[in-house]
């Protein structure tokens, strides 16, 4: 059952305290809400765990809940289902996709992989289950460098689907991984010109960037790291002003952790003042309430696909634990 806006307006009493109702449903159904840092502030505040892709995968693997509601995008909910095939996994909006995952069609990637039989495949977690099933190890922006460096220098590697993250890893590690030509619309739309002007307007501000950004932006950044790494850097730094070049949802956690610091969203190359992921922002408190109440929309996956996709995810989790991540 797909729930449209009209259904939501009809079903939800506007006087309801959605925080109270959602917390009640979580207890009643033994449900847990996992939310990505890029969700709206209200969703982050109602979640049981907030994190980036690695942290969310780790939480999904160890949860004791009967129901997992994933406030994120489709590939994240798929990952939770892969790690918990016997549990019910819900997503507030089935249309919450990912431009990066869409940039790597499984049939084309399978053909690409066949052309390079001497390469292993390391795949960024921002991809579909079908792509994960074609991979040797999944990586995230938190652990990608360590996982790449765990292989001998002579090992040939295909890295997919994000070419910007792959290029950054190549630069940091001195490797020459073969890169799939994919990218994230959120991280590619940042305006180098506008950010340069912003740095001049705020000379004491540090530019913190996600490695999915283009190389020209990374070259002028003061710190490059995963969403969690950017958050932790802002907490520990003595600097009081930051320009944040990633999805703006993370700024909520930064402001909560460091209320006396200033966080400026990096502007995109359009008329907007900040850069939001339209897919992430499809999720709302109303949709979370409806999803928990009716236990839909639910993620369903073929068992054979789950088994194949779980192998490289489990490998990533094992390596992350080994590296202390």
C-alpha positions in Angstrom: 0.0 0.0 0.0 1.5 3.3 -1.1 0.3 6.2 0.9 -0.2 9.5 -1.0 -0.6 13.0 0.4 -4.3 12.9 0.4 -4.4 9.7 2.5 -2.1 11.3 5.0 -4.2 14.4 5.3 -7.3 12.2 5.8 -5.8 9.9 8.3 -3.8 12.1 10.6 -5.5 14.2 13.2 -3.7 17.6 13.1 -4.0 17.8 16.9 -2.0 14.6 17.5 1.4 14.9 19.2 3.4 12.9 16.7 6.4 12.6 18.9 4.2 11.0 21.6 2.3 8.8 19.2 5.5 7.6 17.5 7.1 6.8 20.8 4.0 4.9 21.8 4.0 2.8 18.6 7.7 2.0 19.0 7.1 0.6 22.4 3.9 -1.3 21.4 5.5 -2.9 18.4 9.1 -3.3 19.6 10.3 -1.1 16.8 13.4 0.9 16.3 13.9 4.0 14.2 17.3 4.4 12.5 17.8 7.8 10.9 20.6 9.2 8.7 22.2 12.5 9.6 20.6 14.0 6.4 17.1 13.7 7.8 15.1 16.7 9.0 15.7 17.8 12.6 12.4 16.4 13.9 13.2 13.0 12.5 16.6 13.0 14.0 15.1 13.9 17.4 12.6 11.0 17.3 15.2 8.4 16.2 16.7 5.8 18.4 20.0 6.0 16.5 21.3 8.7 14.2 24.4 8.1 12.1 26.1 7.8 8.7 26.0 4.7 6.5 28.6 2.7 8.5 27.1 3.4 11.9 23.6 2.7 10.6 24.7 -0.6 9.2 26.3 -1.6 12.4 23.2 -0.7 14.4 21.0 -2.6 11.9 23.1 -5.7 12.4 22.9 -5.8 16.1 19.3 -4.5 16.8 17.0 -6.7 18.9 13.9 -4.9 17.6 11.1 -6.8 15.7 10.6 -3.9 13.3 13.2 -1.5 11.8 12.0 1.7 10.4 14.7 3.3 8.3 14.4 7.0 7.9 16.8 7.4 5.0 16.8 6.4 1.4 15.9 3.1 -0.3 19.4 1.5 -0.4 19.8 2.0 3.3 16.5 0.2 4.1 17.6 -2.6 1.7 20.9 -2.9 3.7 18.9 -3.2 6.9 16.8 -6.0 5.3 19.9 -7.8 4.0 21.3 -7.8 7.5 17.9 -8.8 9.1 16.0 -11.0 6.6 13.7 -12.3 9.3 12.7 -8.8 10.6 10.1 -6.4 9.1 11.9 -3.4 7.6 9.9 -0.2 6.9 10.7 3.0 5.0 8.5 6.1 5.3 8.5 6.8 1.6 9.3 4.2 -1.1 10.2 7.0 -3.5 13.1 8.1 -1.4 15.8 6.9 -3.8 19.4 8.0 -4.5 20.9 9.7 -7.5 24.3 8.0 -6.8 22.7 4.5 -6.7 20.7 5.3 -9.9 24.0 6.2 -11.7 25.1 2.5 -11.6 22.6 0.3 -13.4 23.2 -3.4 -12.5 23.2 -4.7 -16.1 25.8 -2.2 -17.2 27.9 -2.6 -14.2 27.9 -6.4 -14.6 29.1 -6.0 -18.2 31.8 -3.6 -17.0 32.9 -6.0 -14.3 33.1 -8.8 -16.9 35.5 -6.7 -19.0 38.0 -6.6 -16.1 38.1 -10.2 -14.6 41.5 -9.5 -12.9 40.0 -6.8 -10.7 38.2 -7.1 -7.4 35.2 -4.9 -6.8 35.0 -2.5 -3.9 31.6 -0.8 -3.8 30.5 2.3 -1.9 27.4 1.4 0.2 25.4 4.0 -1.7 24.3 1.5 -4.3 21.4 -1.0 -4.9 21.4 -4.5 -3.5 22.0 -5.8 -7.0 25.3 -3.9 -7.2 26.2 -5.1 -3.7 25.7 -8.7 -4.9 28.3 -8.1 -7.7 30.8 -6.8 -5.2 33.6 -8.3 -3.1 33.6 -5.8 -0.3 31.3 -2.8 0.5 32.9 0.4 1.8 31.7 3.6 3.3 33.4 7.0 3.4 34.4 6.2 7.0 36.3 3.0 6.2 37.1 3.2 2.5 40.7 4.2 2.8 41.5 1.6 5.4 39.9 -1.2 3.4 41.6 -0.2 0.2 45.0 -0.1 2.0 44.4 -3.5 3.4 44.9 -5.0 -0.1 48.4 -5.3 -1.7 49.5 -2.4 -3.9 49.5 -4.7 -6.9 45.9 -5.7 -6.4 43.7 -4.3 -9.2 40.5 -2.8 -8.0 37.3 -1.5 -9.5 35.7 1.2 -7.3 32.0 2.0 -7.8 29.8 3.9 -8.0 31.1 7.3 -6.9 34.0 8.6 -9.1 34.7 11.6 -6.7 35.1 9.4 -3.6 37.2 7.0 -5.7 39.4 9.7 -7.0 39.9 11.0 -3.5 40.9 7.5 -2.3 43.3 7.1 -5.2 44.9 10.4 -4.2 45.2 9.6 -0.5 46.4 6.0 -1.0 48.5 6.4 -4.2 46.4 3.7 -5.9 45.1 3.6 -9.4 41.7 2.1 -8.9 39.4 1.8 -12.0 36.5 4.1 -11.3 32.9 3.8 -12.3 31.5 7.1 -13.7 28.8 7.8 -11.0 28.2 10.7 -8.7 25.9 12.2 -6.1 23.8 15.1 -7.2 23.9 16.7 -3.8 27.7 16.8 -3.5 28.4 17.6 -7.2 26.2 20.7 -7.2 28.3 22.8 -4.8 29.5 26.0 -6.3 33.2 26.5 -6.1 32.9 30.2 -6.9 30.3 30.9 -4.3 32.2 28.9 -1.6 35.4 30.8 -2.4 33.5 34.0 -1.9 32.1 32.7 1.3 35.5 31.9 2.6 36.6 35.5 1.9 33.6 36.8 3.7 34.4 34.5 6.7 38.2 34.3 6.8 38.3 32.5 10.1 35.8 29.8 9.0 37.1 26.3 8.2 35.7 24.5 5.2 34.7 20.9 6.1 33.9 18.7 3.0 32.6 15.2 2.3 34.8 13.2 -0.1 31.9 12.8 -2.5 32.5 16.4 -3.5 34.5 17.3 -6.7 38.3 17.5 -6.5 38.4 21.3 -7.0 36.3 21.8 -3.8 38.3 19.2 -1.9 41.5 21.0 -2.9 40.5 24.2 -1.0 39.0 22.3 2.0 40.4 22.5 5.5 39.1 19.0 6.4 37.8 16.1 4.3 35.9 13.3 5.9 32.7 11.2 6.3 29.6 12.8 7.8 30.5 11.4 11.2 34.1 12.6 10.9 33.0 16.1 9.9 30.7 16.2 13.0 33.5 14.9 15.3 36.0 17.4 13.8 33.6 20.3 14.5 33.1 19.2 18.1 36.9 18.9 18.8 38.1 22.0 16.9 38.8 25.3 18.8 37.5 27.1 15.7 34.2 28.8 16.1 33.0 29.1 12.5 32.6 26.4 9.8 31.4 26.1 6.2 29.8 22.7 5.7 30.0 21.1 2.3 27.7 18.2 2.6 23.9 17.7 3.0 22.6 20.3 5.5 20.9 17.8 7.8 24.1 17.2 9.6 24.1 20.8 10.8 21.4 20.0 13.3 23.7 17.6 15.2 26.6 20.1 15.0 24.5 22.8 16.5 23.3 20.5 19.3 26.9 19.5 20.1 28.4 22.9 19.8 25.7 25.6 20.4 28.3 28.4 20.7 29.7 27.7 17.2 28.5 28.9 13.8 27.8 26.5 10.9 27.3 27.9 7.4 25.9 25.6 4.7 28.0 25.6 1.6 25.9 27.1 -1.3 25.1 25.1 -4.4 25.3 26.2 -8.0 21.7 27.4 -8.2 19.5 30.0 -6.5 19.2 28.1 -3.2 21.2 29.1 -0.1 21.9 25.6 1.0 22.0 22.1 -0.4 19.4 19.5 0.6 18.9 16.0 -0.8 15.4 15.9 -2.2 15.2 12.1 -1.7 16.1 12.3 2.0 13.7 15.1 2.6 10.7 13.0 1.3 10.6 11.5 4.7 8.4 13.3 7.3 7.2 12.7 10.8 3.7 12.1 9.4 5.0 9.4 7.1 6.9 7.8 10.0 3.8 7.7 12.1 1.7 6.1 9.3 4.5 3.6 8.5 4.6 2.4 12.1 0.9 2.4 12.5 0.2 0.3 9.4 3.6 -1.3 9.2 3.9 -0.2 5.6 5.6 0.4 3.2 7.7 -2.7 3.8 10.9 -3.7 2.1 10.7 -7.1 0.4 13.7 -8.8 -1.2 14.5 -12.1 -2.9 16.3 -14.5 -0.6 19.0 -15.3 -3.1 19.7 -11.6 -3.6 19.9 -11.2 0.2 22.4 -14.0 0.5 24.6 -12.7 -2.3 24.5 -9.0 -1.1 25.1 -9.9 2.5 28.6 -11.4 1.9 30.3 -8.1 1.0 28.5 -6.2 3.7 29.5 -8.7 6.3 33.1 -8.5 5.0 33.0 -4.7 5.5 31.6 -5.0 9.0 34.3 -7.5 9.9 37.1 -5.2 8.5 35.6 -2.2 10.2 35.7 -4.0 13.6 39.2 -5.0 12.9 40.2 -1.4 12.2 38.4 -0.2 15.3 35.9 1.8 13.3 
